[in-house]
């Protein structure tokens, strides 16, 4: 897998950084991030991960979009109130418009030992090292 001409142009500033360069951008393209929560922190995190060139995003949030939270949940629109955050993200097209490259999918389950065991293998999530951040208030 290499960078396309469009990706080379899009990430030109990343490529010029000695700390990142072409090798680092290629690693981002091959990366898979499972992001839990598409609320006030998860919404901008998803946008920035997509914009950085992360190749695969798994968006996990069992909650519903709430009108009282829209001022900080920048992926969601007013008419999405009451829907699942992943469905809202897909319908607004915010990620796809920002970055057409990443492959992303969503889930609406809570992280528990049972759900991790059931879902981690098909998504090829690495056993270690693995960065995990909770992006919603408990």
C-alpha positions in Angstrom: 0.0 0.0 0.0 1.4 3.4 -1.0 0.1 6.9 -0.9 -1.9 8.1 -3.9 -1.1 11.3 -5.6 -4.2 12.9 -3.9 -3.0 11.7 -0.5 0.5 13.0 -1.2 -0.9 16.4 -2.0 -3.4 16.3 1.0 -0.7 15.3 3.5 2.1 17.4 2.1 2.7 19.2 5.4 2.7 15.9 7.3 5.2 14.5 4.8 7.5 17.5 5.3 7.8 16.8 9.0 10.9 14.8 9.8 9.1 13.3 12.8 6.3 11.9 10.6 7.3 11.8 6.9 6.2 9.3 4.4 6.7 6.3 6.7 4.6 7.9 9.4 1.8 8.8 7.0 1.8 5.3 5.6 1.5 3.9 9.2 -1.5 6.2 9.8 -3.1 5.0 6.6 -2.7 1.4 7.8 -3.9 2.2 11.3 -7.2 1.1 12.9 -8.6 3.2 15.7 -11.7 2.1 17.7 -13.2 5.3 19.2 -15.6 4.9 22.0 -18.1 7.8 22.3 -19.1 10.3 19.7 -20.0 13.1 22.0 -18.2 16.3 23.0 -14.8 14.8 22.9 -15.4 11.9 20.5 -16.9 14.1 17.7 -13.8 16.3 17.2 -11.5 13.3 17.8 -13.2 11.4 15.0 -12.9 14.4 12.6 -9.2 14.9 13.5 -8.4 11.2 13.2 -10.0 11.1 9.8 -8.3 14.3 8.7 -4.9 13.0 9.9 -5.3 10.0 7.5 -6.1 7.2 9.8 -7.2 4.4 7.4 -9.9 2.6 9.5 -12.1 4.1 12.2 -14.6 2.1 14.3 -17.0 4.4 16.0 -18.7 3.0 19.1 -21.4 4.7 21.0 -24.5 3.1 22.6 -26.1 6.4 23.5 -28.5 8.7 21.6 -27.9 12.2 20.2 -29.4 14.7 22.6 -30.5 18.2 21.6 -29.0 19.6 24.9 -25.6 18.3 23.9 -25.4 19.5 20.2 -23.4 22.6 21.1 -20.4 20.4 21.7 -21.2 17.3 19.6 -20.0 18.8 16.2 -20.7 15.6 14.1 -24.4 15.7 14.7 -27.2 17.9 13.4 -30.4 19.1 15.1 -32.6 16.6 13.2 -30.5 13.7 14.6 -31.8 14.1 18.1 -33.0 10.8 19.4 -30.9 8.7 16.9 -27.8 6.6 17.5 -24.6 8.7 17.1 -23.2 6.4 14.5 -26.4 6.7 12.4 -26.3 10.5 12.8 -22.6 10.6 11.8 -23.4 8.6 8.7 -26.5 10.7 7.8 -24.7 14.1 8.2 -21.8 12.9 6.1 -19.4 15.1 8.1 -16.6 12.5 8.2 -17.0 11.6 4.5 -17.0 15.2 3.4 -13.9 16.0 5.6 -12.0 12.9 4.5 -13.2 10.6 1.8 -10.5 8.0 2.3 -11.0 6.3 5.7 -13.0 3.1 5.9 -15.2 3.5 9.0 -18.1 1.6 10.6 -20.1 2.0 13.7 -21.4 0.0 16.7 -23.9 0.7 19.4 -22.7 -1.5 22.2 -21.0 -0.8 25.5 -17.4 -2.0 26.1 -17.6 -5.0 28.4 -15.5 -8.2 28.6 -18.2 -10.0 26.6 -18.5 -7.4 23.9 -14.7 -7.1 23.5 -14.4 -10.8 23.2 -17.2 -11.0 20.7 -16.2 -8.1 18.5 -12.5 -7.6 18.8 -11.4 -10.6 16.7 -13.4 -9.7 13.5 -12.1 -6.1 13.6 -8.5 -7.3 14.2 -7.9 -5.0 17.1 -4.4 -5.5 18.4 -4.1 -7.2 21.8 -1.1 -4.9 22.8 0.0 -2.3 22.6 -3.3 -0.7 22.2 -4.4 2.9 23.0 -7.8 3.1 24.5 -9.5 6.4 25.4 -13.0 6.8 26.8 -14.5 9.8 25.1 -17.8 10.2 26.9 -18.7 11.2 30.5 -19.5 8.1 32.6 
